[in-house]
Amino acid sequence: MKTRAITAFFFVAVMLASLLLGSYAFTVFFLLLSLFSTEEFYKLVRADGLKPQSLWGWILVISIYLPLSLYFLHDAPSEVLLISVPFFVIIIIAELYRDLKNPFHNIAYTIFGVIFAAIPFCFFYALGFMEGEYSWHLPLAFLIMLWASDTGAYLFGITLGKNRLFERHSPKKSWEGFAGGLLCSLLSAFVLSIYFTELLLVHWLIVSVIIVSSGTLGDLSESMLKRSLSTKDSGSFLPGHGGLLDRFDGLLLAAPLVFVYLTFVKIF
């Protein structure tokens, strides 16, 4: 328990520092997080006998993330975002020369690893630039609502949890925990609306519902992945917590959906 608490304290401190120290610290931290999370995914599937192309997977992550950062930080033309396209093709071509079993499985898991473990962080990164210039308000608010949801779900789940939410994939999750997580996240959204005026209260509340709902589904999806590979944790990067995917499973589906919602709010 002590190790878990120490790890949580330092990791949260590093995350908050990456948000508050400016756009370049934010960029570097989440690029590294994307790369480490992708490698963690590859390590998981390698244990099941698959052979994803780790090197080309990392290059694909960088080819997506760096042009995105140039687009936001230096007003690069949107065409730079196309730089990643050839690397999808290269991954397919490279498999021709590997002479391994299940080549299309390897291709699929190489690309899916990027989609599942890295691209969600790209959407989260983009939240920092929703107002044109970098602002830590939306990324921090997202994390606060997500953490409030996790805390509420845990407390309500262990005290009141009786009705299983999705027992096949996560036996400990309950509807009572989900309701508690939603309540705590909505309360945090209300408080955030007082201090962060980028969004109206109704939008903060809707974002909170998106985070809790899709965050829970992301958690279940990651549990489904681990069960299919017969493993308890996605890794050991965070002592006492497991791997990065274990800690950020709630973000994997939530970040893209929140970004899409806020983009439409901005348009209309």
C-alpha positions in Angstrom: 0.0 0.0 0.0 2.9 2.4 0.8 4.5 1.7 -2.5 1.2 2.3 -4.3 0.8 5.6 -2.5 4.3 6.8 -3.2 4.1 5.9 -6.9 0.7 7.7 -7.2 2.1 10.8 -5.6 5.2 11.1 -7.8 3.4 10.2 -11.0 0.6 12.7 -10.4 3.2 15.3 -9.5 5.0 14.7 -12.8 1.8 14.8 -14.8 0.7 18.1 -13.2 4.2 19.5 -13.8 4.0 18.6 -17.5 0.7 20.5 -17.7 1.7 23.6 -15.8 5.3 24.0 -17.2 4.1 24.9 -20.6 3.4 23.6 -24.1 6.9 22.0 -24.6 6.9 20.0 -21.4 3.3 18.9 -22.2 4.4 17.8 -25.6 7.5 15.9 -24.5 5.7 14.1 -21.6 2.8 12.9 -23.6 5.0 11.8 -26.5 7.0 9.7 -24.1 3.8 8.4 -22.5 2.5 7.4 -26.0 5.7 5.5 -26.8 5.9 3.7 -23.5 2.2 2.7 -23.6 2.6 1.4 -27.1 5.6 -0.7 -26.2 3.7 -2.0 -23.2 0.9 -3.1 -25.5 3.5 -4.8 -27.8 5.1 -6.6 -24.8 1.7 -7.9 -23.8 0.9 -9.4 -27.2 4.5 -10.8 -27.6 3.9 -12.8 -24.4 1.0 -14.5 -26.4 3.3 -15.5 -29.2 2.7 -12.6 -31.6 5.5 -10.6 -33.2 4.4 -7.0 -33.6 6.9 -4.7 -35.4 7.9 -2.6 -32.4 10.4 -0.3 -34.2 8.0 0.6 -36.9 5.2 1.0 -34.4 7.3 3.5 -32.5 8.2 5.4 -35.7 4.5 5.5 -36.6 3.7 7.0 -33.2 6.4 9.6 -33.7 5.2 10.3 -37.2 1.7 11.0 -35.9 2.6 12.9 -32.7 5.4 15.2 -33.9 3.5 16.6 -36.9 0.6 17.2 -34.6 2.8 19.1 -32.2 4.2 21.2 -35.1 0.6 21.9 -36.2 -0.3 23.2 -32.8 3.0 24.8 -31.6 4.3 26.4 -34.8 1.2 26.8 -37.0 2.5 24.2 -39.5 0.1 23.5 -42.4 -2.5 20.8 -41.8 -0.8 18.7 -44.6 2.0 17.8 -42.2 -0.5 15.4 -40.5 -0.3 13.2 -43.6 3.4 12.4 -42.8 2.3 9.3 -41.0 0.4 7.7 -43.9 3.4 6.1 -45.7 4.4 4.4 -42.4 1.2 2.4 -42.4 2.2 1.1 -45.8 5.7 0.4 -44.7 4.5 -1.8 -41.8 2.7 -4.0 -44.3 5.7 -4.1 -46.7 8.1 -4.9 -43.9 6.1 -7.9 -42.9 6.8 -9.4 -46.3 10.5 -9.7 -45.3 10.1 -11.2 -41.8 9.1 -14.8 -42.8 7.1 -15.3 -39.6 3.9 -17.2 -38.8 0.6 -15.2 -38.8 2.0 -12.2 -40.7 -1.4 -10.4 -40.8 -1.8 -10.9 -37.1 1.5 -9.1 -36.6 0.5 -6.3 -38.9 -2.8 -5.9 -37.2 -1.4 -5.8 -33.7 1.4 -3.4 -34.7 -1.2 -0.9 -36.1 -3.8 -1.6 -33.4 -1.2 -1.0 -30.7 -0.8 2.5 -32.0 -4.5 3.1 -32.3 -5.3 1.7 -28.9 -2.3 2.9 -26.8 -1.0 6.1 -28.5 -3.7 7.9 -30.6 -5.9 8.5 -27.5 -3.0 10.5 -26.0 -2.9 12.5 -29.2 -6.5 13.5 -28.7 -5.8 14.3 -25.1 -2.8 16.4 -26.2 -5.1 18.3 -28.7 -7.4 19.3 -25.8 -4.6 21.6 -24.6 -4.9 23.6 -27.8 -8.7 23.8 -28.1 -8.6 27.6 -27.5 -6.0 28.1 -30.2 -3.0 28.7 -27.9 -1.9 26.2 -25.3 -3.9 26.2 -22.1 -3.7 23.6 -19.3 -7.3 24.1 -18.2 -9.1 21.5 -20.3 -6.5 18.7 -19.9 -6.4 19.3 -16.1 -10.2 19.4 -15.9 -10.4 16.1 -17.9 -8.0 14.4 -15.5 -9.8 15.8 -12.4 -13.1 14.5 -13.7 -11.6 11.1 -14.5 -9.8 10.8 -11.2 -13.0 11.9 -9.4 -14.9 9.2 -11.2 -12.3 6.5 -10.3 -12.3 7.6 -6.7 -16.1 7.6 -6.4 -16.4 4.3 -8.2 -13.9 2.7 -5.8 -15.5 4.1 -2.6 -19.1 3.4 -3.6 -18.1 0.0 -5.1 -16.5 -1.3 -2.0 -19.2 0.0 0.4 -22.4 -0.5 -1.6 -21.5 -2.6 -4.6 -23.8 -5.6 -5.1 -25.0 -5.6 -8.7 -22.2 -6.6 -11.1 -21.7 -4.2 -14.1 -19.9 -6.6 -16.5 -18.8 -9.6 -14.6 -17.4 -11.5 -17.5 -14.6 -8.9 -18.0 -14.3 -7.2 -14.6 -15.9 -9.1 -11.7 -15.3 -6.3 -9.2 -17.1 -3.5 -11.1 -20.6 -2.7 -9.9 -23.5 -0.5 -11.0 -23.3 1.2 -7.6 -19.7 2.0 -8.2 -20.5 3.4 -11.6 -23.2 5.6 -10.1 -20.8 6.8 -7.4 -18.2 7.6 -10.0 -20.7 9.5 -12.1 -21.9 11.5 -9.0 -18.4 12.4 -8.0 -17.4 13.4 -11.5 -20.5 15.5 -12.0 -19.7 17.3 -8.7 -16.2 18.0 -9.8 -17.6 19.3 -13.2 -19.8 21.7 -11.3 -16.8 23.0 -9.3 -14.7 23.3 -12.4 -17.4 25.4 -14.2 -16.9 28.0 -11.5 -13.2 28.4 -12.0 -12.8 27.4 -15.7 -15.1 29.5 -17.8 -14.2 28.1 -21.2 -17.4 26.0 -21.2 -20.9 26.6 -19.9 -22.0 24.4 -17.0 -24.1 22.2 -19.2 -21.1 21.4 -21.4 -19.0 20.6 -18.4 -21.7 18.2 -17.1 -22.0 16.5 -20.5 -18.2 16.1 -20.8 -18.3 14.5 -17.3 -20.9 12.0 -18.4 -18.8 11.2 -21.5 -15.7 10.7 -19.4 -17.4 8.4 -16.9 -19.3 6.3 -19.5 -16.5 5.9 -22.1 -13.9 5.7 -19.3 -15.7 2.8 -17.8 -15.9 1.1 -21.3 -12.2 1.8 -21.8 -11.5 0.1 -18.5 -13.6 -2.9 -19.5 -11.9 -3.0 -22.9 -8.5 -3.1 -21.3 -9.7 -5.8 -18.9 -10.9 -7.8 -21.9 -7.5 -7.5 -23.5 -5.7 -8.7 -20.4 -8.1 -11.6 -19.9 -7.7 -12.7 -23.5 -3.9 -12.7 -22.9 -4.3 -14.4 -19.4 -2.5 -11.6 -17.5 -3.5 -9.5 -14.5 -1.6 -6.3 -15.2 -0.6 -4.7 -18.5 3.0 -4.1 -17.1 5.0 -3.1 -14.1 6.0 0.4 -15.1 4.3 1.9 -12.0 5.1 -0.1 -8.8 2.0 -1.0 -6.9 -0.3 0.1 -9.8 0.7 -2.2 -12.7 1.3 -0.7 -16.1 0.6 2.5 -17.9 -2.4 1.0 -19.7 -3.8 0.0 -16.3 -3.6 3.6 -15.1 -4.8 5.2 -18.3 -7.5 2.8 -19.4 -10.2 5.3 -18.6 -8.6 7.8 -21.0 -8.3 5.5 -24.0 -11.9 5.9 -25.2 -12.8 9.1 -23.3 -10.2 11.4 -24.8 -11.2 11.0 -28.4 -14.9 11.3 -27.6 -14.4 14.4 -25.5 -12.3 16.0 -28.2 -15.0 15.3 -30.8 -17.8 16.7 -28.6 -15.9 19.9 -27.8 -15.0 20.3 -31.4 -18.7 20.3 -32.3 -19.5 22.6 -29.4 -16.9 25.0 -30.8 -18.3 24.9 -34.3 -21.9 25.3 -33.3 
